[in-house]
Amino acid sequence: MIIGVPKEIKNNENRVGVTPAGTMELVSNGHTVFIQQSAGLQSGFGDEEYINAGAKILPTIEEVYSTAEMIIKVKEPIEPEYTLIKKDQLVFTYFHFASGEALTNAMIASESVCVSYETVEDPDRSLPLLTPMSEVAGRMSIQQGAKFLEKPLKGRGVLLGGVPGVPPAKVVVLGGGVVGTQAAKMAAGMGADVTILDISMKRLRYLDDVMAANVKTEYSNEYNIRKHIKDADLIIGGVLIPGAKAPKLITRDMLKDMRPGTVIVDVAVDQGGCFETTKPTTHQDPVYIIDDIVHYSVANMPGAVPYTSTLALTNVTLPYAVQLANKGWKKACAENLSLQKGLNVINGDVVYPAISEAFDLPLKDVNEYLN
Ligand SMILES: NC(=O)c1ccc[n+]([C@@H]2O[C@H](COP(=O)([O-])OP(=O)(O)OC[C@H]3O[C@@H](n4cnc5c(N)ncnc54)[C@H](O)[C@@H]3O)[C@@H](O)[C@H]2O)c1
């Protein structure tokens, strides 16, 4: 198969879809890999390294899209890319369709085949291609939150771990999944007083068992959320309902109950955000303030640590990419049910229920394509 890896064009997105190691594996499986010039540079991989691994370099993004049968990238396509994607082209990337109507309509119009990283799902309902980026974002949320709690950056001026004689900051984590767990771990390691809220008792039991003594768990409902946000210093939003928009757990009217300078980091921004006042921001301009509450809602947090993120992402995407390339998407998705869940839009038809529900679009049975 002819595989194309474009350079990411989303603001401050420095990751790349395939590493030189991944290139070598795809090439050794008999595929041709075209990398856009300097696509890996920001992740620490120069063109030479890709060439040595067997790739060919193409100078422009247009050439990559027009040459490739399969595109492997990182972030969802943005407007300038919409018209580059062509009929029957297989696009393997994060899409987050449920929070992007324009993107959904553009991919329907393109008649391409869209396999979303974030909806590939294992039988235990875990999301193997979301996990490493959630690990990065969860850990980073505390790093960023701690920074924006500093007074010159408009925060409350609180040190996360406190000091002897002064109590630590209170960190509230909404959602105890991958993001929440990693956030709680980092915050606890820095000495903060941490509370995780989740609606899954199974998850809360697990967290209660494995977390340090300065991490408490509590069932997530409006009452408990209202109680905890009043004296929180840093709130992390890490809830997810797979493939659907995030529930709004903190509404605008709740901001006035919080202390001025509280920092809220909405990691779930890519699914619409779990705070009503969330709007996506960029690494260039990551925060804004509403009712004295500092909002951080960068939609591609792992993009700021591209070296770590690219390696973590491609470790998990490559085995699926190899299957798609070796067998073609129909056979690969028929044989691998986890990968099949990644199919979102096929030749103009929506095949993923949550996207059809989000935008009231007709839903086609994926089996009509696979059988
Ligand atoms: N901004 C970024 O750069 C970035 C990076 C990675 C992941 N994310 C996003 O972070 C979010 C979380 O990802 P994850 O991998 O941790 O998901 P996950 O599925 O591992 O965890 C989500 C958790 O939310 C819980 N939950 C659902 N509804 C809840 C509610 N009402 N109250 C409390 N908890 C609730 C679930 O029970 C689950 O434990 C996703 O939207 C993901 O796309 C964003």
Ligand as a Chemical Component Dictionary entry (heavy atoms), coordinates in Angstrom:
data_LIG
# 
_chem_comp.id                   LIG 
_chem_comp.type                 NON-POLYMER 
_chem_comp.pdbx_formal_charge   0 
_chem_comp.three_letter_code    LIG 
# 
loop_
_chem_comp_atom.comp_id 
_chem_comp_atom.atom_id 
_chem_comp_atom.alt_atom_id 
_chem_comp_atom.type_symbol 
_chem_comp_atom.charge 
_chem_comp_atom.model_Cartn_x 
_chem_comp_atom.model_Cartn_y 
_chem_comp_atom.model_Cartn_z 
_chem_comp_atom.pdbx_ordinal 
LIG N1  N1  N 0  -6.863  17.931 25.636 1  
LIG C1  C1  C 0  -6.043  16.963 25.268 2  
LIG O1  O1  O 0  -4.974  17.208 24.752 3  
LIG C2  C2  C 0  -6.422  15.526 25.521 4  
LIG C3  C3  C 0  -5.475  14.503 25.435 5  
LIG C4  C4  C 0  -5.848  13.188 25.730 6  
LIG C5  C5  C 0  -7.167  12.906 26.089 7  
LIG N2  N2  N 1  -8.073  13.932 26.145 8  
LIG C6  C6  C 0  -9.472  13.727 26.537 9  
LIG O2  O2  O 0  -9.566  13.529 27.944 10 
LIG C7  C7  C 0  -10.827 12.911 28.201 11 
LIG C8  C8  C 0  -10.652 11.763 29.203 12 
LIG O3  O3  O 0  -9.928  10.702 28.585 13 
LIG P1  P1  P 0  -9.584  9.347  29.361 14 
LIG O4  O4  O 0  -8.655  8.596  28.486 15 
LIG O5  O5  O -1 -9.162  9.639  30.743 16 
LIG O6  O6  O 0  -10.973 8.617  29.377 17 
LIG P2  P2  P 0  -11.382 7.346  30.291 18 
LIG O7  O7  O 0  -12.492 6.656  29.592 19 
LIG O8  O8  O 0  -10.182 6.564  30.692 20 
LIG O9  O9  O 0  -11.942 8.016  31.620 21 
LIG C9  C9  C 0  -13.105 8.749  31.648 22 
LIG C10 C10 C 0  -13.704 8.604  33.019 23 
LIG O10 O10 O 0  -14.785 9.527  33.127 24 
LIG C11 C11 C 0  -15.733 8.923  33.979 25 
LIG N3  N3  N 0  -16.996 9.654  33.914 26 
LIG C12 C12 C 0  -17.964 9.613  32.964 27 
LIG N4  N4  N 0  -18.968 10.441 33.303 28 
LIG C13 C13 C 0  -18.612 11.016 34.490 29 
LIG C14 C14 C 0  -19.224 11.949 35.359 30 
LIG N5  N5  N 0  -20.432 12.446 35.099 31 
LIG N6  N6  N 0  -18.550 12.308 36.475 32 
LIG C15 C15 C 0  -17.335 11.814 36.764 33 
LIG N7  N7  N 0  -16.715 10.902 35.988 34 
LIG C16 C16 C 0  -17.341 10.528 34.866 35 
LIG C17 C17 C 0  -15.781 7.482  33.498 36 
LIG O11 O11 O 0  -16.391 6.637  34.435 37 
LIG C18 C18 C 0  -14.299 7.202  33.300 38 
LIG O12 O12 O 0  -13.704 6.629  34.451 39 
LIG C19 C19 C 0  -11.353 12.477 26.838 40 
LIG O13 O13 O 0  -12.315 13.409 26.381 41 
LIG C20 C20 C 0  -10.144 12.530 25.956 42 
LIG O14 O14 O 0  -10.474 12.716 24.591 43 
LIG C21 C21 C 0  -7.719  15.218 25.847 44 
# 
loop_
_chem_comp_bond.comp_id 
_chem_comp_bond.atom_id_1 
_chem_comp_bond.atom_id_2 
_chem_comp_bond.value_order 
_chem_comp_bond.pdbx_ordinal 
LIG N1  C1  SING 1  
LIG C1  O1  DOUB 2  
LIG C1  C2  SING 3  
LIG C2  C3  SING 4  
LIG C2  C21 DOUB 5  
LIG C3  C4  DOUB 6  
LIG C4  C5  SING 7  
LIG C5  N2  DOUB 8  
LIG N2  C6  SING 9  
LIG N2  C21 SING 10 
LIG C6  O2  SING 11 
LIG C6  C20 SING 12 
LIG O2  C7  SING 13 
LIG C7  C8  SING 14 
LIG C7  C19 SING 15 
LIG C8  O3  SING 16 
LIG O3  P1  SING 17 
LIG P1  O4  DOUB 18 
LIG P1  O5  SING 19 
LIG P1  O6  SING 20 
LIG O6  P2  SING 21 
LIG P2  O7  DOUB 22 
LIG P2  O8  SING 23 
LIG P2  O9  SING 24 
LIG O9  C9  SING 25 
LIG C9  C10 SING 26 
LIG C10 O10 SING 27 
LIG C10 C18 SING 28 
LIG O10 C11 SING 29 
LIG C11 N3  SING 30 
LIG C11 C17 SING 31 
LIG N3  C12 SING 32 
LIG N3  C16 SING 33 
LIG C12 N4  DOUB 34 
LIG N4  C13 SING 35 
LIG C13 C14 SING 36 
LIG C13 C16 DOUB 37 
LIG C14 N5  SING 38 
LIG C14 N6  DOUB 39 
LIG N6  C15 SING 40 
LIG C15 N7  DOUB 41 
LIG N7  C16 SING 42 
LIG C17 O11 SING 43 
LIG C17 C18 SING 44 
LIG C18 O12 SING 45 
LIG C19 O13 SING 46 
LIG C19 C20 SING 47 
LIG C20 O14 SING 48 
# 
